[in-house]
Amino acid sequence: MVTRSLVRVLFIYAGAHSVTITVTNNCEYPIWPGVLTSPPQPQLSNTGFDLASKASTSIDVPAPWNGRFWARTGCSTDGSGRFTCATADCGSGQVSCNGNGGATPASLVEFEIVANGGQDFYDISLVDGFNLPVSLAPQGGTGDCTAPSCAANVNAACPADLQVKGSDGNVISCKSACIAFGQPQYCCNGDCCNTPEKCPPTDYSRFFKSQCPQAYSYAFDDPTSLFSCFGGPNYSITFCP
Ligand SMILES: *[C@@H]1O[C@H](CO)[C@@H](O)[C@H](O)[C@H]1NC(C)=O
């Protein structure tokens, strides 16, 4: 009996691996990444942090883990001590997001990381719009393990009806058509539009696809946007790759 329970303990221990996600800021300006864990898992101890230009931070996530990363830009603390950001603000009033997601528009990096070296899925999503360029690379896995990149400055090409402008008049983020207009043919919801067959690409989603061919341009863009890797890789996220 002792032997059997020892084997069991060793098996559980070996299965509970953690995955290192390294976030690098290659932008010429500071950014404030946010991390949101999907239910039912609890939030990580780190839900948001500042990252100076050219700096990196590594976060260990327990596998399995589902969640997303994004980055806030144009952040500052006001006279009353409240922290807010021009893009992708998480509404916490702090650098930590404490279980809140980022406001749209925001470029997202999404993970479904499994335990025991099974098949992870990951993507870059512009379904909620774009705020800054980002790339994602698995490190040390096996299988396809494509490293998708959305390096284009989508803000510079953003159609007028999707633009979000900052206080200086420059375009600071670019809404998706779903975020801008909320209509089912763009959001792929409702009886008219809730399957891939009933929700084909639109001129708006084609704009995002032409800018970033490896990122989700709308909800049913899986074939060219969702990637997988086996073997428990680590991941590296680079903003402004
Ligand atoms: C992931 O990174 C950790 C160090 O943080 C390292 O020990 C481990 O070997 C890496 N895993 C892979 C698959 O490269």
Residues whose N, C-alpha, C, O or C-beta is under 5 A from the ligand:
A	BS01	LIG	T20 Q139 G140 G231 G232 P233 N234
